[in-house]
Amino acid sequence: MYQALYRKWRPQTFDQVIGQQHITETLKNQVKNGRLSHAYLFIGTRGTGKTTCARILARAVNCEHPENGNPCGKCPACHGILEGSVMDVVELDAASNNGVDNVRALREEAVFSPSTVKKRVYIIDEVHMLSMPAFNALLKILEEPPEHLMFILATTELQKVPATILSRCQRHSFRRLDAETIASYLLDIAGREKLMLEKDAADLIARLSDGGVRDALSLLDQCSMHARIDTDAVYSSVGLAGKRRISELLDAVLKHDTAKALQLFSGMWMDGKDPASVLKELSGLLRDVMMIRVAPKAGLNLISGGFEERTLQYFGKRMTTETVVAAMDTIQNTLSGLRDVNNPRTAAELCLVSLSCHADGDSIAGLRARISRLEEQVESGAIPQPTPTIRPQPPEEEILWEDMDLHAEEDENAVFFPASVTEEAPEEENWEEPIELPVLESMPSLPETSPSCSEEKQPETENGSTDWEQIRDATLPLLPVDTRILLDDPDRVSGRIEGNVLIVEAQTEFVVKRFQKPDVAESLMKAARKVCGRELRVQVGLKPAGDRPTRSLEDLKQFKEVHFIPE
């Protein structure tokens, strides 16, 4: 009867385990010196040797003649454990025996001494699948086990194991194996099985196994029907598109050739390629391109090896790092929802259309990609840098500063803003006209000139206050909401016109600072020019002390947050 390669070539001693020497040497020394723990926890991804090492350790501690910490494989104990006839070595799958009743039954059996071997060993695979009551039932016997008892727990998800269990176990972390080690192992197994495995195909299988030896042997077993196992045979057996077709697909995407990208995808679909696999391969290519860009010196050690360096360099020169990240983000978002859609093909085609029409997308990462691409084009000279236009400043004597100290003695907090230049500069100086801000549509239509706005000082109770109200109403649509609320409150802000100066007085320092901002002052000057038909300077200061409203203690008592302590 044919036996799968991963079962046929499962290691029988610690020395046969590849890539986990930091664990196997430790376990061998513990067996040789008799310094064994009562509970072990093996952690690692699938196919890295957790269960294999647990079985070898169970045989080694019960072996009658261990050889340098390894089981001899010849004594009755080794044969019985290997065949499964020794009832004192029990292997449980926590995925199907995760209830508290299963653990209670195990705990009741564990107290009995072994009948045929030295130690009673329990191997619990995928221990993170146990329920919390089951963990609690297991906790007591892990804390104070009998002398003859040993537990070997294995898990792929350490974070799901309670801390109380972790603290009572000796932990060993199994690493992912590198592609070179797995490829050498596959070539050795293929030679023993008389399979024609090419080195490129072995490297490809090693990369596809994602660091797991069991997955690599399963893929080799899947490809063993071919007389000669090359990369095309691996792609055909596994159902992948292949590096050439994926490279052509990415090239079509970068050229914004949507029709060709969809045609390539349709060909892969007709060949039986899964849409998710195509997108994953495309994402893998983009990942290698990103490594070449962000780490050009160490990138060759970080790439998966599925694509040639020349291909990666080609795409790396055509894409910015931000563009790669944005494209990968689009693909990952599609993959995350691909399982829930009714038609995966349509979802994959929509993803390719989005990448082809605009590879950057509309996300934050996409906006960064567009900016970085423009910056690179400017630096390379593809887009000429704009020449800044230096606008000449008019002579200082033409700026109306003559009345700056008009009210300096009255209010030391007053700030003056100069009016715009009204006189035309001489033609030989070539002065440009000042740029006016656009007037909002909501701004009320006001007369270009107002007969009440005279250059003579107007009484505040008559024309001066009327002009201020018109200026205020014209300024309100030009301000943000928070400043508009302040200006619309007469108790907080008031104003009047005196000569060529628009005096704005505020109730508090906070409001004064708000109206001293250049954009607010510019809005006031613009509204004054619209209402009065001439330029006015803006002076912002505090109201006189007598005009500021004050509150008595009785007014403050209405607020719940204010409390008065009796003397």
SESEVEX-212547 format. One line per field, with one value per residue (C-alpha): residue number from 1; y, x, z. Coordinates in Angstrom, 3 decimals. Example, Ala and Ser with C-alpha at 12.3 -4.5 7.8 and 13.67 -1.06 7.14 Angstrom:
BEGIN
nr: (1; 2)
north: (-4.500; -1.060)
east: (12.300; 13.670)
up: (7.800; 7.140)
***
This chain:
BEGIN
nr: (1; 2; 3; 4; 5; 6; 7; 8; 9; 10; 11; 12; 13; 14; 15; 16; 17; 18; 19; 20; 21; 22; 23; 24; 25; 26; 27; 28; 29; 30; 31; 32; 33; 34; 35; 36; 37; 38; 39; 40; 41; 42; 43; 44; 45; 46; 47; 48; 49; 50; 51; 52; 53; 54; 55; 56; 57; 58; 59; 60; 61; 62; 63; 64; 65; 66; 67; 68; 69; 70; 71; 72; 73; 74; 75; 76; 77; 78; 79; 80; 81; 82; 83; 84; 85; 86; 87; 88; 89; 90; 91; 92; 93; 94; 95; 96; 97; 98; 99; 100; 101; 102; 103; 104; 105; 106; 107; 108; 109; 110; 111; 112; 113; 114; 115; 116; 117; 118; 119; 120; 121; 122; 123; 124; 125; 126; 127; 128; 129; 130; 131; 132; 133; 134; 135; 136; 137; 138; 139; 140; 141; 142; 143; 144; 145; 146; 147; 148; 149; 150; 151; 152; 153; 154; 155; 156; 157; 158; 159; 160; 161; 162; 163; 164; 165; 166; 167; 168; 169; 170; 171; 172; 173; 174; 175; 176; 177; 178; 179; 180; 181; 182; 183; 184; 185; 186; 187; 188; 189; 190; 191; 192; 193; 194; 195; 196; 197; 198; 199; 200; 201; 202; 203; 204; 205; 206; 207; 208; 209; 210; 211; 212; 213; 214; 215; 216; 217; 218; 219; 220; 221; 222; 223; 224; 225; 226; 227; 228; 229; 230; 231; 232; 233; 234; 235; 236; 237; 238; 239; 240; 241; 242; 243; 244; 245; 246; 247; 248; 249; 250; 251; 252; 253; 254; 255; 256; 257; 258; 259; 260; 261; 262; 263; 264; 265; 266; 267; 268; 269; 270; 271; 272; 273; 274; 275; 276; 277; 278; 279; 280; 281; 282; 283; 284; 285; 286; 287; 288; 289; 290; 291; 292; 293; 294; 295; 296; 297; 298; 299; 300; 301; 302; 303; 304; 305; 306; 307; 308; 309; 310; 311; 312; 313; 314; 315; 316; 317; 318; 319; 320; 321; 322; 323; 324; 325; 326; 327; 328; 329; 330; 331; 332; 333; 334; 335; 336; 337; 338; 339; 340; 341; 342; 343; 344; 345; 346; 347; 348; 349; 350; 351; 352; 353; 354; 355; 356; 357; 358; 359; 360; 361; 362; 363; 364; 365; 366; 367; 368; 369; 370; 371; 372; 373; 374; 375; 376; 377; 378; 379; 380; 381; 382; 383; 384; 385; 386; 387; 388; 389; 390; 391; 392; 393; 394; 395; 396; 397; 398; 399; 400; 401; 402; 403; 404; 405; 406; 407; 408; 409; 410; 411; 412; 413; 414; 415; 416; 417; 418; 419; 420; 421; 422; 423; 424; 425; 426; 427; 428; 429; 430; 431; 432; 433; 434; 435; 436; 437; 438; 439; 440; 441; 442; 443; 444; 445; 446; 447; 448; 449; 450; 451; 452; 453; 454; 455; 456; 457; 458; 459; 460; 461; 462; 463; 464; 465; 466; 467; 468; 469; 470; 471; 472; 473; 474; 475; 476; 477; 478; 479; 480; 481; 482; 483; 484; 485; 486; 487; 488; 489; 490; 491; 492; 493; 494; 495; 496; 497; 498; 499; 500; 501; 502; 503; 504; 505; 506; 507; 508; 509; 510; 511; 512; 513; 514; 515; 516; 517; 518; 519; 520; 521; 522; 523; 524; 525; 526; 527; 528; 529; 530; 531; 532; 533; 534; 535; 536; 537; 538; 539; 540; 541; 542; 543; 544; 545; 546; 547; 548; 549; 550; 551; 552; 553; 554; 555; 556; 557; 558; 559; 560; 561; 562; 563; 564; 565; 566; 567)
north: (0.000; 3.396; 5.661; 9.456; 10.842; 12.948; 9.794; 7.522; 9.860; 11.083; 11.300; 8.515; 10.099; 13.598; 13.494; 13.059; 16.227; 19.071; 22.770; 22.482; 21.725; 24.242; 22.050; 18.543; 19.057; 20.280; 17.307; 14.829; 16.235; 16.071; 12.418; 11.564; 13.342; 12.276; 15.903; 15.632; 18.001; 16.731; 19.012; 20.347; 22.853; 22.799; 25.979; 26.604; 26.804; 23.755; 21.151; 22.260; 19.072; 19.573; 16.275; 14.412; 15.576; 14.775; 11.164; 10.831; 12.180; 9.741; 6.836; 8.225; 8.480; 4.910; 3.388; 0.544; 1.360; 5.020; 6.005; 9.477; 10.713; 9.128; 6.114; 2.962; 1.851; -1.802; -2.478; -3.609; -0.216; 1.630; -0.850; -0.839; 2.968; 3.296; 0.765; 2.240; -0.933; 0.576; 1.913; 4.050; 6.499; 8.300; 10.834; 13.085; 15.657; 18.573; 19.723; 16.714; 16.054; 19.537; 19.075; 19.066; 15.451; 14.292; 15.954; 14.580; 11.064; 11.654; 12.903; 9.848; 7.491; 9.452; 8.605; 4.902; 3.690; 2.529; -1.184; -1.882; 1.202; 3.627; 6.665; 7.353; 10.033; 12.132; 13.989; 16.624; 18.158; 21.564; 22.129; 25.679; 24.122; 23.021; 24.874; 26.952; 24.387; 21.726; 23.858; 24.295; 20.537; 19.973; 22.604; 20.693; 17.588; 19.739; 21.525; 18.362; 15.389; 11.891; 10.814; 8.502; 11.098; 13.361; 15.765; 17.001; 19.771; 21.144; 24.273; 26.646; 29.528; 30.330; 33.348; 31.080; 29.035; 30.376; 31.816; 29.357; 26.490; 28.241; 28.813; 25.072; 23.912; 23.974; 25.838; 25.170; 27.330; 25.637; 27.870; 28.053; 26.406; 28.466; 27.610; 26.445; 23.823; 22.510; 22.379; 20.286; 17.936; 17.567; 16.729; 14.064; 12.516; 12.685; 10.810; 8.043; 7.857; 7.918; 11.059; 13.384; 16.620; 19.670; 22.110; 25.049; 23.004; 22.065; 25.737; 26.619; 23.923; 25.081; 28.646; 27.522; 25.441; 28.613; 27.042; 23.743; 20.434; 18.503; 20.896; 20.606; 16.803; 16.944; 19.224; 16.921; 13.983; 15.930; 16.556; 13.001; 11.941; 13.836; 11.964; 15.040; 17.558; 21.046; 24.441; 24.142; 20.786; 22.363; 25.276; 22.900; 20.513; 23.197; 25.337; 28.453; 30.851; 30.931; 33.757; 34.652; 35.135; 37.037; 39.311; 39.971; 40.721; 43.292; 44.829; 45.285; 46.861; 49.361; 50.247; 50.860; 48.264; 47.040; 44.927; 42.958; 42.493; 41.039; 38.871; 37.413; 36.764; 35.103; 32.766; 31.776; 31.262; 28.943; 26.981; 26.305; 28.846; 30.014; 33.818; 33.999; 32.205; 34.634; 37.646; 36.092; 35.530; 39.107; 40.304; 38.145; 39.755; 43.224; 42.226; 41.275; 44.535; 46.433; 44.633; 45.550; 49.199; 49.669; 47.478; 47.452; 45.961; 43.347; 42.888; 39.753; 38.004; 39.120; 38.261; 34.996; 33.938; 33.233; 35.844; 36.754; 39.709; 41.318; 41.218; 42.758; 45.517; 46.241; 46.748; 48.502; 51.280; 51.800; 51.970; 54.044; 52.448; 54.187; 52.884; 49.322; 49.665; 51.090; 48.277; 45.618; 47.227; 47.041; 43.365; 42.477; 44.180; 42.139; 38.896; 39.523; 39.739; 37.148; 34.326; 36.018; 36.963; 34.838; 35.266; 35.353; 35.818; 39.076; 40.343; 39.584; 41.288; 44.385; 44.442; 44.271; 46.991; 49.209; 48.588; 49.164; 52.333; 53.767; 51.583; 54.008; 53.906; 56.502; 55.553; 57.507; 55.182; 55.954; 59.699; 59.256; 57.198; 59.958; 62.590; 60.460; 59.764; 63.466; 64.237; 61.658; 63.058; 66.555; 65.367; 63.446; 66.436; 64.796; 67.634; 71.038; 72.767; 75.927; 79.154; 81.190; 84.655; 87.210; 90.026; 93.390; 95.252; 98.845; 101.516; 101.819; 105.441; 104.445; 102.170; 104.183; 104.030; 107.724; 107.230; 104.108; 105.707; 107.325; 105.503; 104.007; 106.070; 105.052; 101.297; 99.743; 96.411; 97.900; 96.369; 98.214; 96.675; 98.874; 99.553; 98.399; 100.642; 102.747; 104.779; 103.237; 102.689; 104.306; 102.339; 101.861; 100.050; 97.574; 97.118; 94.450; 95.109; 93.658; 90.371; 90.553; 87.599; 86.300; 87.552; 84.780; 84.489; 84.786; 88.248; 90.811; 93.189; 96.560; 99.886; 100.614; 103.886; 104.989; 108.678; 108.144; 106.984; 110.266; 110.848; 113.129; 111.585; 110.572; 110.435; 106.889; 107.115; 108.167; 107.326; 105.665; 102.923; 102.474; 102.014; 99.524; 97.438; 97.313; 96.404; 93.744; 92.224; 92.184; 90.559; 87.753; 85.487; 85.706; 84.371; 80.879; 79.903; 80.435; 83.963; 84.768; 84.066; 86.495; 89.265; 88.891; 89.569; 93.394; 92.830; 91.132; 93.129; 96.676; 99.077; 102.579; 104.615; 107.521; 109.162; 106.506; 104.012; 101.258; 100.795; 97.341; 96.920; 93.559; 92.608; 90.229; 89.506; 86.198; 87.931; 90.557; 87.830; 86.228; 89.490; 90.318; 87.416; 88.623; 86.741; 88.325; 91.805; 91.310; 90.365; 93.496; 95.745; 94.156; 94.658; 98.265; 98.952; 97.446; 99.526; 102.819; 102.744; 103.590; 101.988; 101.887; 100.680; 98.273; 98.841; 96.033; 96.611; 96.139; 98.063; 100.727; 99.368; 101.195; 99.609; 96.020; 94.212; 92.878; 90.220; 90.222; 87.251; 86.919; 86.372; 83.619; 81.685; 80.600; 78.204; 74.814; 74.472; 77.585; 77.036; 79.647; 78.745; 80.735; 82.735)
east: (0.000; 1.378; 2.306; 2.491; 6.012; 5.620; 4.612; 7.158; 10.074; 9.044; 12.210; 12.657; 15.492; 16.471; 19.430; 17.108; 15.131; 16.346; 16.483; 15.650; 19.057; 18.558; 15.698; 16.898; 20.296; 18.603; 16.237; 19.050; 21.128; 18.161; 17.567; 21.263; 21.549; 18.153; 17.123; 13.677; 10.808; 7.334; 5.677; 6.838; 5.172; 6.207; 5.318; 5.587; 3.856; 2.496; 4.900; 7.987; 8.399; 6.424; 4.530; 7.523; 9.795; 7.088; 6.898; 10.692; 10.902; 8.205; 10.252; 13.565; 12.416; 11.090; 13.895; 15.768; 19.039; 19.091; 21.930; 23.319; 19.869; 18.132; 15.797; 17.492; 14.497; 15.243; 13.941; 10.346; 9.448; 10.543; 8.755; 5.594; 5.356; 6.080; 3.365; 0.891; 0.513; 1.839; -1.174; 0.915; 1.834; -1.352; -1.663; -4.737; -6.070; -7.439; -9.490; -11.815; -11.275; -11.555; -14.230; -13.756; -14.995; -12.173; -9.562; -11.133; -10.969; -7.337; -6.576; -8.140; -6.049; -2.815; -2.428; -1.885; 1.658; 2.672; 2.398; 5.055; 7.313; 9.083; 6.838; 3.238; 3.348; 0.439; 0.929; -1.812; -1.731; -3.329; -3.709; -5.006; -8.315; -9.145; -11.968; -11.291; -12.915; -10.712; -7.610; -8.651; -9.076; -5.620; -3.984; -3.897; -2.203; 0.302; 1.170; 1.790; 2.216; 3.198; 6.804; 5.902; 3.913; 4.975; 2.920; 3.990; 1.736; 1.918; 0.265; 0.404; -1.262; 0.577; -1.584; -4.610; -2.908; -3.576; -0.626; -1.186; -0.464; 2.530; 4.192; 4.177; 5.745; 9.185; 8.699; 10.480; 9.842; 10.165; 11.400; 10.343; 12.965; 14.695; 14.066; 17.643; 17.482; 14.122; 15.291; 18.351; 16.150; 13.725; 16.535; 17.751; 14.274; 13.714; 16.977; 15.891; 12.473; 14.063; 12.205; 13.621; 13.449; 15.214; 16.877; 14.742; 11.630; 12.963; 13.601; 10.081; 8.491; 10.590; 9.342; 5.741; 5.943; 6.392; 8.982; 7.152; 8.793; 5.520; 3.972; 7.080; 6.892; 3.173; 3.821; 6.607; 4.225; 1.656; 4.180; 5.561; 3.191; 5.333; 8.224; 10.415; 9.580; 10.473; 9.007; 6.240; 5.240; 5.083; 2.982; 0.657; 0.283; -0.237; -2.524; -0.358; -0.076; 3.697; 6.190; 6.152; 2.391; 2.254; 5.062; 3.124; 0.010; 1.830; 3.410; -0.046; -1.309; 1.566; 0.984; -2.714; -3.585; -6.814; -7.814; -4.558; -4.675; -8.182; -7.209; -4.251; -6.461; -9.098; -6.454; -5.383; -9.033; -9.585; -6.481; -8.083; -6.183; -7.957; -8.566; -7.283; -4.070; -3.508; -3.939; -1.673; 1.053; 0.669; 0.921; 4.028; 5.678; 4.858; 6.245; 9.595; 9.622; 9.072; 12.015; 14.260; 13.251; 13.371; 16.450; 18.509; 21.596; 19.898; 16.906; 18.261; 18.296; 14.735; 12.991; 11.117; 13.146; 10.148; 11.185; 14.473; 16.426; 16.344; 12.533; 12.336; 14.772; 12.698; 9.508; 11.343; 12.457; 8.922; 7.203; 7.687; 7.540; 4.235; 2.770; 3.779; 2.230; -1.004; -1.288; -0.635; -3.238; -5.827; -5.054; -5.146; -8.515; -9.864; -8.451; -9.970; -13.466; -13.020; -14.299; -17.661; -18.509; -20.661; -18.421; -14.684; -13.787; -15.720; -14.155; -10.652; -11.427; -12.684; -9.419; -7.379; -9.496; -8.943; -5.194; -4.982; -7.058; -5.445; -2.912; -2.688; -6.377; -8.206; -6.871; -4.376; -1.647; -2.746; -2.504; 0.989; 1.893; 0.753; 2.726; 5.882; 5.575; 5.266; 8.263; 10.368; 9.312; 10.264; 13.645; 14.364; 13.440; 10.416; 8.333; 10.086; 10.209; 8.098; 10.079; 8.869; 7.626; 9.045; 6.595; 8.334; 7.387; 6.213; 8.328; 7.800; 6.705; 3.630; 2.304; -0.023; 1.731; 1.398; -1.406; 0.026; 0.323; -3.090; -4.472; -1.298; -1.666; -5.289; -4.755; -1.322; -2.771; -3.966; -2.605; -2.660; -2.940; -1.816; -4.275; -3.587; -1.708; -4.187; -1.903; -0.597; 3.137; 5.116; 5.103; 8.852; 8.635; 6.106; 4.113; 1.461; -2.036; -2.806; -4.717; -8.172; -9.753; -12.957; -16.192; -18.519; -21.892; -23.651; -22.135; -24.957; -24.956; -23.859; -23.385; -19.900; -19.870; -21.703; -22.452; -22.207; -18.564; -16.679; -13.100; -14.180; -14.778; -18.433; -20.364; -20.613; -24.341; -25.148; -23.320; -20.311; -22.406; -24.524; -21.414; -20.016; -23.195; -22.945; -19.250; -19.989; -22.790; -20.541; -17.689; -19.713; -19.934; -16.157; -15.255; -15.187; -18.032; -16.241; -15.064; -18.428; -20.206; -17.903; -18.355; -22.127; -22.288; -22.364; -21.453; -18.218; -17.187; -18.067; -16.639; -16.636; -14.956; -12.709; -11.092; -9.199; -9.243; -11.767; -11.561; -12.618; -12.867; -13.260; -14.362; -11.503; -7.892; -8.985; -11.316; -8.665; -6.198; -8.807; -9.383; -5.683; -5.148; -4.278; -7.113; -9.741; -8.263; -8.165; -11.844; -12.684; -10.702; -12.376; -15.852; -15.004; -13.788; -17.020; -19.207; -17.320; -15.656; -12.206; -9.363; -9.488; -6.854; -7.990; -7.154; -8.021; -7.876; -9.617; -12.722; -12.255; -12.541; -15.820; -17.464; -16.608; -19.505; -18.812; -20.590; -21.454; -21.256; -25.012; -24.688; -22.118; -24.356; -26.563; -23.810; -23.830; -20.052; -19.477; -19.510; -18.933; -17.255; -18.669; -16.138)
up: (0.000; -0.974; 1.921; 1.671; 1.565; 4.711; 6.653; 5.017; 5.701; 9.139; 11.333; 13.884; 15.910; 16.963; 14.580; 11.596; 12.416; 10.182; 10.995; 14.716; 16.210; 19.021; 20.308; 19.450; 21.127; 24.302; 24.432; 23.744; 26.601; 28.975; 28.087; 28.526; 31.891; 33.199; 33.804; 32.217; 32.837; 33.695; 31.074; 27.704; 25.415; 21.742; 19.818; 16.083; 12.730; 10.955; 9.617; 11.550; 13.640; 16.864; 16.867; 15.431; 18.260; 20.817; 19.562; 19.499; 23.074; 24.235; 22.827; 24.125; 27.765; 27.647; 25.545; 27.221; 25.465; 24.364; 22.049; 22.753; 23.768; 20.757; 20.957; 19.756; 17.686; 18.448; 21.956; 22.611; 24.063; 20.907; 18.637; 20.745; 20.938; 17.214; 16.347; 18.866; 20.931; 24.189; 26.065; 28.409; 25.624; 24.590; 21.793; 21.920; 19.481; 21.487; 18.494; 18.909; 22.637; 24.034; 26.677; 30.423; 30.633; 28.342; 30.550; 33.732; 32.302; 31.367; 34.878; 36.483; 34.302; 34.735; 38.433; 37.675; 37.150; 33.646; 33.024; 30.377; 30.110; 32.451; 32.056; 31.133; 28.404; 27.162; 23.872; 23.425; 19.959; 19.243; 22.972; 22.417; 21.303; 24.854; 26.551; 29.644; 32.002; 30.388; 30.993; 34.621; 34.996; 33.505; 35.666; 38.973; 37.640; 35.720; 38.940; 41.025; 38.662; 39.793; 39.258; 36.384; 34.386; 31.502; 29.393; 25.935; 24.643; 21.090; 19.693; 16.752; 18.642; 21.844; 22.674; 23.261; 25.960; 29.497; 31.400; 34.241; 31.839; 30.280; 33.635; 34.397; 31.119; 29.579; 26.312; 23.011; 19.925; 16.522; 13.708; 10.094; 7.916; 5.249; 1.601; 0.980; 3.757; 2.566; -1.075; -0.127; 1.868; -1.051; -3.470; -1.034; -0.682; -4.456; -5.004; -2.633; -4.276; -7.752; -8.785; -11.476; -9.500; -10.909; -8.550; -9.723; -9.027; -5.577; -4.826; -5.967; -3.792; -0.841; -1.242; -1.602; 1.596; 3.692; 5.999; 6.664; 5.802; 5.805; 3.276; 1.098; 1.072; 0.305; -2.681; -3.887; -3.574; -5.604; -8.385; -8.410; -11.223; -13.724; -15.293; -14.903; -12.194; -13.401; -12.531; -15.136; -13.644; -10.184; -11.422; -13.238; -10.273; -7.661; -9.818; -9.909; -12.819; -13.054; -12.743; -16.455; -16.654; -13.365; -14.581; -17.782; -15.728; -13.557; -16.668; -18.218; -14.988; -14.888; -18.561; -17.743; -20.401; -18.825; -21.815; -21.792; -18.007; -18.198; -21.168; -19.227; -16.223; -18.407; -19.805; -16.295; -15.339; -18.291; -17.269; -13.907; -11.834; -8.720; -8.605; -5.042; -6.058; -8.946; -6.664; -4.027; -6.614; -7.821; -4.226; -3.747; -6.770; -5.435; -2.052; -3.619; -5.602; -2.362; -0.716; -3.645; -3.289; 0.482; 1.074; -2.140; -0.457; 1.729; -0.568; -2.254; 1.123; 1.874; -1.382; -1.759; -4.780; -6.980; -9.522; -11.138; -9.833; -13.287; -13.285; -9.825; -10.754; -13.873; -11.890; -9.058; -11.414; -12.696; -9.297; -6.177; -2.761; -2.049; -5.311; -4.411; -0.961; -2.389; -4.954; -2.308; -0.065; -2.858; -3.476; 0.223; 0.646; -2.273; -0.870; 2.555; 1.054; -1.679; 0.505; 1.078; -2.526; -4.802; -7.861; -7.024; -10.678; -10.916; -7.683; -8.986; -12.321; -10.488; -8.553; -11.776; -13.402; -10.369; -10.464; -14.220; -14.295; -11.191; -9.420; -6.508; -5.584; -3.505; -0.079; 2.017; 0.761; -2.796; -2.239; -0.843; -3.910; -6.261; -4.370; -4.315; -8.057; -8.822; -6.616; -8.442; -11.817; -10.714; -9.422; -12.638; -14.797; -16.433; -15.003; -15.011; -11.684; -11.614; -11.514; -8.553; -9.504; -7.108; -6.791; -6.292; -3.157; -3.473; -1.817; 1.892; 1.661; -0.372; 2.414; 4.604; 7.924; 8.778; 11.304; 12.976; 16.418; 16.257; 19.303; 20.741; 23.885; 24.334; 23.982; 24.076; 22.870; 19.572; 16.366; 13.038; 9.575; 6.643; 3.877; 0.340; -2.061; -3.981; -6.199; -9.377; -9.567; -12.381; -15.609; -15.596; -12.227; -13.698; -10.478; -10.512; -9.351; -5.892; -6.019; -4.478; -2.716; -4.355; -2.833; -1.685; -3.382; -0.028; 0.500; 0.259; -2.694; -1.333; -3.038; -4.281; -2.351; 0.723; 1.274; 5.024; 4.793; 4.759; 5.571; 8.372; 11.780; 12.097; 15.355; 16.609; 17.274; 13.736; 10.521; 12.187; 13.832; 10.684; 8.560; 11.091; 10.913; 7.115; 7.288; 9.896; 7.814; 4.744; 6.703; 8.313; 5.209; 4.771; 8.231; 9.730; 12.008; 15.331; 14.407; 12.819; 16.130; 17.943; 15.358; 15.362; 19.128; 19.788; 23.435; 22.428; 19.349; 18.304; 15.767; 14.334; 11.621; 12.503; 9.494; 7.531; 10.418; 11.124; 14.888; 16.109; 19.884; 21.572; 25.048; 25.983; 25.059; 23.521; 21.069; 20.289; 19.251; 17.038; 15.134; 14.916; 12.506; 8.975; 7.270; 9.573; 9.139; 5.356; 5.390; 7.400; 5.003; 1.996; 3.437; 4.358; 0.808; -0.531; 1.786; 1.839; -1.561; -0.161; 1.737; 5.528; 7.942; 10.649; 14.302; 16.743; 20.492; 23.815; 24.737; 27.373; 30.893; 31.497; 28.438; 29.395; 31.113; 34.590; 36.568; 40.226; 42.539; 42.279; 38.508; 39.035; 41.419; 38.512; 37.321; 39.051; 38.804; 40.975; 44.728; 47.403; 50.668; 53.621; 55.564)
***
